[in-house]
């Protein structure tokens, strides 16, 4: 298991309540839901390589 970094996140009450409901609907904690949202967004944007695959960097050479 990889190490996890802890940090403080300040969020308004209405947003937290929405996250809490979404997490409960999917049987996750709010923390787990946030990790899932962030992970999915990073993968979809191509900013995080999939596990087991190396990210290719374009060095501009043909």
C-alpha positions as CSV (number, residue, x, y, z in Angstrom):
1,X,0.0,0.0,0.0
2,X,1.3,3.4,-0.9
3,X,1.8,6.1,1.7
4,X,-0.9,8.8,2.0
5,X,-0.3,12.5,2.6
6,X,-2.5,14.2,5.1
7,X,-3.7,17.8,4.6
8,X,-6.4,20.2,5.8
9,X,-9.2,21.1,3.4
10,X,-11.6,23.9,4.3
11,X,-14.9,23.6,2.6
12,X,-18.3,25.3,3.1
13,X,-21.0,23.4,5.0
14,X,-23.4,23.0,2.0
15,X,-20.7,21.5,-0.2
16,X,-19.7,19.1,2.6
17,X,-23.3,18.1,3.1
18,X,-23.6,17.3,-0.6
19,X,-20.3,15.3,-0.5
20,X,-21.5,13.4,2.6
21,X,-24.8,12.4,0.9
22,X,-23.0,11.3,-2.2
23,X,-20.4,9.3,-0.2
24,X,-23.2,7.6,1.8
25,X,-25.1,6.8,-1.4
26,X,-22.0,4.9,-2.6
27,X,-21.1,3.4,0.8
28,X,-17.9,5.4,1.1
29,X,-16.6,7.8,3.7
30,X,-16.3,11.5,2.7
31,X,-12.5,11.1,2.6
32,X,-12.9,8.0,0.4
33,X,-15.3,9.8,-1.9
34,X,-12.9,12.8,-2.3
35,X,-10.0,10.4,-3.0
36,X,-12.2,8.7,-5.7
37,X,-13.3,12.0,-7.3
38,X,-9.7,13.3,-7.4
39,X,-8.3,10.0,-8.7
40,X,-10.9,9.8,-11.5
41,X,-10.4,13.4,-12.5
42,X,-6.6,13.0,-12.7
43,X,-6.9,9.9,-14.8
44,X,-9.6,11.5,-17.1
45,X,-7.4,14.6,-17.7
46,X,-4.4,12.5,-18.5
47,X,-2.4,13.9,-15.5
48,X,-1.9,10.6,-13.7
49,X,-0.5,7.5,-15.4
50,X,-2.5,4.3,-14.8
51,X,-0.9,1.9,-12.4
52,X,1.6,-0.4,-14.0
53,X,2.1,1.8,-17.1
54,X,4.8,4.4,-17.5
55,X,3.9,7.8,-18.8
56,X,5.5,8.7,-22.1
57,X,7.0,12.2,-22.4
58,X,7.1,13.9,-25.8
59,X,10.6,15.5,-26.1
60,X,9.6,17.2,-29.4
61,X,11.9,15.0,-31.5
62,X,10.3,13.4,-34.5
